[in-house]
Amino acid sequence: MDQNEFAIFLSSDARQDFLNAFYWYEMQIEGLGVSFEKYFESALEYLLKNPFSVQIRYDEIRVYFIKRFPYGIHFFVEEQTVKILAIFHTIQDPYKWSERNT
């Protein structure tokens, strides 16, 4: 792995957060979940290249907001890995991630 390359680790809770949002959007309007998925994938690509450009919000947790959708990707960087703990709607309590196992 190149010194500037990062890997993504998506916790099982974060996977479930993504699936919940995807299916909710897809039930609202067919194709909206797919659009959410594309913007989420774009966010992951950004984080792979620029994780330290995202501001620390609390403790060591950074939050990257997904374009067009009111969701924040809550993550921290450990060595060369971007560890995603949660994908929360912006209306949710951001400290809820701390209840999760990493």
N, C-alpha and C positions, 0 to 999 in steps of 0.2 A: 504494500500500500504506500503510495506517495505520501510525503510528509504533509501535504495540504489536503489529502483526501480523508473524508470521514465516512464512517458507516452509520447506518440508522438502526437503532433497536427500538421496536415498538412493543411496549408492555401489553400483556393480554387485556388489561383494563382499557388501554388506549385503543386497541383493536376493536373492542366492544363499543367504545365511544364512537369510533368512526362508523361502524356498522349501524348503530342506532341512528345516527344523523343521516347516513346514506338512505336507509329505508324510510325514515320519516319524510325526507325531501321527496323521495320517489313516490310515496303515497300521496303527497300534495299535488304534484304535477309530474306526469311521466317524463322522464329525462332530466328532471332537476337533480336527482340523486347522482346521476352520471356527471352532470356539470359540477356538483360538489366534489366528486371524486377527482375530476381533472384539476380543479383548483387545489385540492389537497395534495395531489401528486406534484404539482408545480411548487407548492410550499416545501415539500420534502426535498426537491431538487435544489431549491434555494438554500435550505439548511445544510445540505451536504457540502455546499461550497462556502457558505458564509455563516456558520453557527454563532461566531463571536460578534457578529454585527447586530445581533438581536439583544436588546436591553434586558438586563437582569431585573426582574420585577420584585422578587422576594427571595430571601436566602440565596441559593445558587440557581434558582429556577428562572428561566427565560421564557417569554411568551411571544410566539410569532402568530400574528393574526392572519387568517386565511382571507384572501381577497374575495370580495362579493358575498361572503357568508360570515355571519356573526359568531365565529368560532376561533378560539385561540389554542395553539399547540403548545402545551406546557412541557418543557424539556430542560435537561442540563447536559453539559458536555463532560465526558469522562474519558481521558486520554484521547483517542481518535474516534470516539463513538458519541453520536447524538442520541441520548436516551430519552425517549418520549414517554412521559408518565400519563398524560391525559390530553384529550381533545374536548374542551369544554365550550359550551355556548357562553357567550359573554355575560348572560344574565345569571349564570351559576356562580356560586362562591368560589373564587380562585384558590382558596386554601383547602378545598375539598380534596385536592390531589394528595395532601399530606396523609390522608387516611389510607392511601394505597401502598401496596408493597412494590418495591422497585426491583 
